[in-house]
Amino acid sequence: MASTTPAEWCQAFCVVSSVILFSMQVLPENARKALFAYGARRPAHTQHGPNSQAPGHKAEAKADSLLVLTSYAQVPHSWFVHFYIVSVSWSIFWGWQYISKGSIMRAMAEIQHRSAVEDQSPEVALSATLVTWLLMSSQGARRLFECLFVAKPGSSPMSAFHWALAVVYYTVVGISVWIRGSGAILKSWESPQPIEFTPQIIIGAAIFGFAGAQQNNCHRYLAGLKKYTLPSEGWFQYLVCPHYTFECLVYVGLAIAAAPPGAFFNRSVLYVLLFVVTNLSLTAHGTKKWYAEKFGADKLVGKWAIIPFVF
Ligand SMILES: NC(=O)c1ccc[n+]([C@@H]2O[C@H](COP(=O)([O-])OP(=O)(O)OC[C@H]3O[C@@H](n4cnc5c(N)ncnc54)[C@H](OP(=O)(O)O)[C@@H]3O)[C@@H](O)[C@H]2O)c1
C-alpha cells in the first residue's frame, strides 16, 4: 500500500467502481433501479413529491422495499451541478498548486516520478500535461455553465450513492489528467521547459473540441423539450444517448492529448474512460429500456444506445 503511486490509486478507483457498477447488473431489476436509476428513469413511486401520491404507487412501494428505502437517500437530479463545481474547483486548485510550486502537488509528483524512473515508463511532456489540464478545466466550466444556464430545472431524483460516487470521481479525474506528467512538472520548477504543440496534442484537442461542441448541442436540444418525450432530432435520430457518446469522446480526446512520447494514449485517462464508458453504457441501457416501455419498442428500432455499431 505504501508504495502505491497516486496514479495507481486513481486507476484502482476507476477499475473497482467499474467492476462494482458492472457486477450490480446481476441484482434484480428493482434493486438496480433503486441504486442507480436517476432522472425520469427512476420509478415514480420512489420519488417524493406529487408523483409519489399517484394512485397505485403506495401498493407498488410496499412491494419494492429497497426502492422505498433508497428513496429516502436521494437527492435532486439538478445536484449534478455539484459535480462540476467540484471539477472546476480541483482544476483551480491544481493550477494554483502548479503556479505556486505547492507542497501537495510536489509530494504527489515526487512519488509518481520516482516510480516512473524505477519502472522506466515514459512520462508525459509539460505541454501535453498543461494542455490536458486546460481542456479538463474547460470541460468542467462548460458543464457548470450548462447546468446553471442551459438545463431546464427539473424535479427528478438520483440516489445519494450516485451523487457521492460522482464527487469522488471528479476528484480522481482532476488528478488523473496531470499525474503522469509529474517528471515534467518537477523539472519545469527547476528550469523553464520548452512548450511545443505536437500533432498528438492537436489531434486530441480537436477530438475534445468536436465532442464538447456536439455534447453542448445535445444538452441544448434536451433543455428545449417541453416535456418528457422521445428525443429524435440531430444525433438523437441514431443514438438514444448521444450526449453520453460525446462524453466518452471527450475523454478519448483527453487520453490522446495527454499521451506520453511513443504512446497513443495516456494510461491514467484511459482508466477514467473505462469508468465513463461502463457508467454511461449502463445508464444508456436503462434509458433505452425506459423509452421502450414508455413510447414503444418500435420507436427505438435502428437506434444504438451509446456506441455506434457496438452497443
Ligand atoms: N463522466 C461521467 O461519468 C458522467 C456520468 C453521468 C453523466 N455525465 C454527463 O452529464 C451529462 C448529463 O447526464 P445525465 O445522465 O444527467 O443526462 P440525462 O439524464 O439525459 O438528463 C440531462 C437533462 O436532460 C433532461 N432530459 C433527459 N431526457 C429527457 C427527455 N426524454 N425529455 C426531456 N428532457 C429530458 C433531464 O431532465 P430531468 O432533470 O428532469 O431528468 C436533464 O435536465 C451528460 O452529457 C453525461 O455525459 C457524465
The ligand as an SDF file (V2000), in Angstrom:
LIG
                    3D

 48 52  0  0  0  0  0  0  0  0999 V2000
  -18.3570   11.4160  -16.7360 N   0  0  0  0  0  0  0  0  0  0  0  0
  -19.3150   10.6790  -16.2370 C   0  0  0  0  0  0  0  0  0  0  0  0
  -19.0910    9.6130  -15.6430 O   0  0  0  0  0  0  0  0  0  0  0  0
  -20.7430   11.1360  -16.3700 C   0  0  0  0  0  0  0  0  0  0  0  0
  -21.7340   10.4990  -15.6330 C   0  0  0  0  0  0  0  0  0  0  0  0
  -23.0460   10.9280  -15.7790 C   0  0  0  0  0  0  0  0  0  0  0  0
  -23.3330   11.9780  -16.6520 C   0  0  0  0  0  0  0  0  0  0  0  0
  -22.3410   12.5860  -17.3430 N   0  0  0  0  0  0  0  0  0  0  0  0
  -22.6480   13.6370  -18.3250 C   0  0  0  0  0  0  0  0  0  0  0  0
  -23.5100   14.6010  -17.8070 O   0  0  0  0  0  0  0  0  0  0  0  0
  -24.4720   14.9770  -18.8080 C   0  0  0  0  0  0  0  0  0  0  0  0
  -25.8770   14.8710  -18.1950 C   0  0  0  0  0  0  0  0  0  0  0  0
  -26.0730   13.4850  -17.8650 O   0  0  0  0  0  0  0  0  0  0  0  0
  -27.4580   12.9330  -17.3260 P   0  0  0  0  0  0  0  0  0  0  0  0
  -27.2550   11.4950  -17.0370 O   0  0  0  0  0  0  0  0  0  0  0  0
  -27.9770   13.8370  -16.2690 O   0  0  0  0  0  0  0  0  0  0  0  0
  -28.3650   13.0930  -18.6450 O   0  0  0  0  0  0  0  0  0  0  0  0
  -29.9310   12.9190  -18.7520 P   0  0  0  0  0  0  0  0  0  0  0  0
  -30.4530   12.0240  -17.6720 O   0  0  0  0  0  0  0  0  0  0  0  0
  -30.2180   12.5740  -20.1650 O   0  0  0  0  0  0  0  0  0  0  0  0
  -30.5020   14.3710  -18.3960 O   0  0  0  0  0  0  0  0  0  0  0  0
  -29.9660   15.5520  -18.9610 C   0  0  0  0  0  0  0  0  0  0  0  0
  -31.0560   16.6550  -18.9220 C   0  0  0  0  0  0  0  0  0  0  0  0
  -31.9930   16.4150  -19.9560 O   0  0  0  0  0  0  0  0  0  0  0  0
  -33.2940   16.2150  -19.3990 C   0  0  0  0  0  0  0  0  0  0  0  0
  -33.8630   15.0780  -20.1440 N   0  0  0  0  0  0  0  0  0  0  0  0
  -33.3230   13.8450  -20.3090 C   0  0  0  0  0  0  0  0  0  0  0  0
  -34.0840   13.0830  -21.1070 N   0  0  0  0  0  0  0  0  0  0  0  0
  -35.1390   13.8460  -21.4430 C   0  0  0  0  0  0  0  0  0  0  0  0
  -36.2920   13.6210  -22.2590 C   0  0  0  0  0  0  0  0  0  0  0  0
  -36.5050   12.4480  -22.8700 N   0  0  0  0  0  0  0  0  0  0  0  0
  -37.2040   14.6200  -22.4000 N   0  0  0  0  0  0  0  0  0  0  0  0
  -36.9950   15.8150  -21.7980 C   0  0  0  0  0  0  0  0  0  0  0  0
  -35.9260   16.1090  -21.0160 N   0  0  0  0  0  0  0  0  0  0  0  0
  -35.0040   15.1260  -20.8400 C   0  0  0  0  0  0  0  0  0  0  0  0
  -33.0900   15.8960  -17.9250 C   0  0  0  0  0  0  0  0  0  0  0  0
  -34.2270   16.3240  -17.1810 O   0  0  0  0  0  0  0  0  0  0  0  0
  -34.5160   15.7860  -15.6820 P   0  0  0  0  0  0  0  0  0  0  0  0
  -33.5440   16.5170  -14.7750 O   0  0  0  0  0  0  0  0  0  0  0  0
  -35.9210   16.1500  -15.4160 O   0  0  0  0  0  0  0  0  0  0  0  0
  -34.2670   14.3070  -15.6500 O   0  0  0  0  0  0  0  0  0  0  0  0
  -31.8520   16.7070  -17.6240 C   0  0  0  0  0  0  0  0  0  0  0  0
  -32.1890   18.0540  -17.3990 O   0  0  0  0  0  0  0  0  0  0  0  0
  -24.3170   14.0370  -19.9840 C   0  0  0  0  0  0  0  0  0  0  0  0
  -23.7870   14.6810  -21.0980 O   0  0  0  0  0  0  0  0  0  0  0  0
  -23.3770   12.9740  -19.4960 C   0  0  0  0  0  0  0  0  0  0  0  0
  -22.4850   12.5850  -20.4860 O   0  0  0  0  0  0  0  0  0  0  0  0
  -21.0610   12.1910  -17.2160 C   0  0  0  0  0  0  0  0  0  0  0  0
  1  2  1  0
  2  3  2  0
  2  4  1  0
  4  5  1  0
  4 48  2  0
  5  6  2  0
  6  7  1  0
  7  8  2  0
  8  9  1  0
  8 48  1  0
  9 10  1  0
  9 46  1  0
 10 11  1  0
 11 12  1  0
 11 44  1  0
 12 13  1  0
 13 14  1  0
 14 15  2  0
 14 16  1  0
 14 17  1  0
 17 18  1  0
 18 19  2  0
 18 20  1  0
 18 21  1  0
 21 22  1  0
 22 23  1  0
 23 24  1  0
 23 42  1  0
 24 25  1  0
 25 26  1  0
 25 36  1  0
 26 27  1  0
 26 35  1  0
 27 28  2  0
 28 29  1  0
 29 30  1  0
 29 35  2  0
 30 31  1  0
 30 32  2  0
 32 33  1  0
 33 34  2  0
 34 35  1  0
 36 37  1  0
 36 42  1  0
 37 38  1  0
 38 39  2  0
 38 40  1  0
 38 41  1  0
 42 43  1  0
 44 45  1  0
 44 46  1  0
 46 47  1  0
M  CHG  2   8   1  16  -1
M  END
$$$$
